[in-house]
């Protein structure tokens, strides 16, 4: 993966002057208490992902590696204790990437997980592989995209749609013409965003191209609103403007993609920094990173009509953020946003409560971390009145996943 943005951001963060955080406009609030919690994995685990199941319990997946084999596992946190970790799948031909990590999701009747596996010898020739679990056993893996090309497919979002189906989206390189990445030249086509409805029984239906030209290696995000599913992602114009776009399904039809805000970020390489979204009924929140005009920022925006219209964006950090955002809605009036930033030579994970009216509470430092790719993308999930965090901790010779929670 040609991550040209790394050198760009090292230079950028060394030359920008420090700017203070937005002031706390919430008149009175109690500072949340951060509590570390025990974890279910062994040393060497990484690539955490958090979500909740239909019982309201925390669902956690992660990756472990032994010699040449990669193993995807999960566990459930309920009544303040972890279930015994369960293996979902393993393989020796997986494409394992710090930014394009496996995930798990749940409906009322079962679960779905995904990993990436090589489809040919090319570096970026790999497929999305899905698995489902209706009772105890996980299914054999299957591929949701039907093109059959040895090109790049990944950056998946899985949204529980009904009791037995998921709305799944992924970046799809079928038009790129082979093992090229990001700068698809020599007549090759662009990365696309596609979706399909996937059943727990493995059925694939309603496959559809949502956008025919997107950024190549930024995560996708999405949410289910009262009006239907919504996906957010980083677009890519012919002029290399890479802003965050939204598309939503209303009355059975997918809307034409549109920007959630006009950052006008012109960048020739993929920044590997996708958006995150969450919704309660028709209140949708989206968080993202931009460095338009050379100013790195973490922003959040809200919609009260399921993504049809958005209010003014709210800047949470314009000092030296690195992005890698996450967002969970707390209620219809507020959300929690997390991200990586740098302060006094340290890289830290921050989280901040932000209200739909633009006011904020003081940010909370979750942990020190590393700016390196190995630290991955910190994760969040809300369970009742608690927000859980998971992140990869780097040691000299191994990785480990740490977790904490904030009681609201």
Secondary structure, 3 states (H helix, E strand, C coil): CCCCHHHHHHHHHHHCCCCCCCCCCCCCCCCCCEEEECCCCCCCCEEEEEEECCCCCEEEEEEEEECCEEEEEEEEEECCEECCCEEEEEECCECCCCCCCCEEEECCCCEEEEEEEECCCCCCCEEEEEEEECCCCECCCECCCCCCCCCEEEEEEEEECCCCEEEEEEEECCCCCCCCCCCCCCCCCCCEEEEEEEECCCCEEEEEEEECCECCCCCCEEEEECCEEEEEEEECCCCCECCEEEEEEECCEECCCEECCCCCCECCCCCCCCCEEEEECCEEEEEEEECHHHCCEEEEEEECCCCCCCCCCEEEECCCEEEEEEEEEEECCEEEEEEEEEECCEEEEEEEEEECCCCECCCEEEEEECCCHHHCCCEEEEECCEEEEEEEEECCCCEEEEEEEEEC
